[in-house]
Amino acid sequence: MHSLDPAEITRQLVELRQEHRDLDAAIARLSVDSASDELQLKRLKKRKLRLKDMIAYLENQLIPDQPA
Protein backbone atom coordinates (compact mmCIF):
# COMPACT_ATOMS: atom_id res chain seq x y z
CA MET A 1 0.00 0.00 0.00
CA HIS A 2 1.40 3.41 -0.87
CA SER A 3 1.43 6.43 1.40
CA LEU A 4 -1.82 8.42 1.33
CA ASP A 5 -2.64 11.82 2.72
CA PRO A 6 -3.80 11.88 6.36
CA ALA A 7 -7.38 12.85 5.44
CA GLU A 8 -7.71 9.80 3.15
CA ILE A 9 -6.22 7.51 5.80
CA THR A 10 -8.63 8.89 8.40
CA ARG A 11 -11.59 8.33 6.05
CA GLN A 12 -10.51 4.74 5.46
CA LEU A 13 -10.07 4.20 9.20
CA VAL A 14 -13.63 5.37 9.87
CA GLU A 15 -14.99 2.94 7.25
CA LEU A 16 -12.88 0.01 8.47
CA ARG A 17 -13.80 0.59 12.11
CA GLN A 18 -17.49 0.66 11.20
CA GLU A 19 -17.17 -2.58 9.25
CA HIS A 20 -15.26 -4.10 12.20
CA ARG A 21 -18.12 -3.16 14.58
CA ASP A 22 -20.70 -4.54 12.15
CA LEU A 23 -18.80 -7.83 11.90
CA ASP A 24 -18.52 -7.97 15.68
CA ALA A 25 -22.31 -7.67 15.96
CA ALA A 26 -22.89 -10.28 13.23
CA ILE A 27 -20.48 -12.70 14.91
CA ALA A 28 -22.23 -12.20 18.26
CA ARG A 29 -25.62 -12.94 16.67
CA LEU A 30 -24.34 -16.07 14.92
CA SER A 31 -22.58 -17.30 18.06
CA VAL A 32 -25.87 -17.29 19.98
CA ASP A 33 -27.69 -19.25 17.26
CA SER A 34 -26.92 -22.95 17.69
CA ALA A 35 -28.01 -23.66 14.12
CA SER A 36 -25.56 -21.13 12.66
CA ASP A 37 -23.10 -22.10 9.96
CA GLU A 38 -19.69 -22.71 11.55
CA LEU A 39 -17.87 -22.07 8.27
CA GLN A 40 -19.57 -18.70 7.87
CA LEU A 41 -18.73 -17.84 11.47
CA LYS A 42 -15.05 -18.70 10.89
CA ARG A 43 -14.97 -16.60 7.72
CA LEU A 44 -16.45 -13.62 9.54
CA LYS A 45 -13.92 -13.95 12.34
CA LYS A 46 -11.09 -14.15 9.80
CA ARG A 47 -12.39 -11.05 8.01
CA LYS A 48 -12.59 -9.24 11.35
CA LEU A 49 -8.94 -10.09 12.07
CA ARG A 50 -7.89 -8.82 8.62
CA LEU A 51 -9.76 -5.59 9.29
CA LYS A 52 -8.00 -5.24 12.64
CA ASP A 53 -4.63 -5.62 10.91
CA MET A 54 -5.58 -3.08 8.23
CA ILE A 55 -6.72 -0.62 10.92
CA ALA A 56 -3.44 -1.02 12.81
CA TYR A 57 -1.46 -0.51 9.59
CA LEU A 58 -3.34 2.69 8.72
CA GLU A 59 -3.04 4.01 12.28
CA ASN A 60 0.73 3.53 12.02
CA GLN A 61 0.70 5.51 8.76
CA LEU A 62 -0.69 8.48 10.68
CA ILE A 63 2.21 8.46 13.16
CA PRO A 64 4.89 10.88 11.95
CA ASP A 65 8.37 9.48 11.40
CA GLN A 66 10.72 10.22 14.27
CA PRO A 67 14.29 11.21 13.45
CA ALA A 68 16.83 8.69 14.70
N, C-alpha and C positions, 0 to 999 in steps of 0.2 A: 504494500500500500504506500502511495506517495504522500508527502507532506501536504496537508490542506491548511487553509486559513482557519484560525480559531473559531470563527463564527460557524463555518461548515462543520467542524468537529463537534461543536456544541450542539448543533442541530441534529447530527447523527446520534450523539449520545442521548438526547431526549427521546428520539425514536426507538433506539435500542433498549433503553431502560423501560419504556412503556411496553414493548414487546416482551421483555423479560418478566414484568409484572403480570402481563396477560397469560404467559406460559405458566407462571407460578400458580395462578388461579385455576387454569385448566388442569394442571397436574394434581392440584388438591382435590378438584371435583372428581377426576378419574380414580384417584387413590381411594376415595370413599366408596365408590361403586365397585362391588365385588365382581360384577359381570364385565368390567372394563377390559379392554384389549391390552394385554401386557406389552406387546410389541409397540403399540402406539404410545403407551406410557413411557417406554424406554426411549423412543425417538424424541418425544417431547423433552425428556430430561437431558438428552444429549444436545438438543438444540439450545436448551437453556444454558448449558455449560459453554457452548460455543459463543452465545451472546455475552456471557459473563467475561470470557476471554477478549472478545472484541471491545467490550466496554473498557476493560482494564487497559488495553492497547491504546484506545483513543484518549483515555484520561492521561496516560503517560505522554501522549503527543502534546497535550496542553501544558505540561511542565516545561518551563524554559531550561535550556541547557546551561549547566553551571560550568564556569571556567575551572580548569584543573589546577 
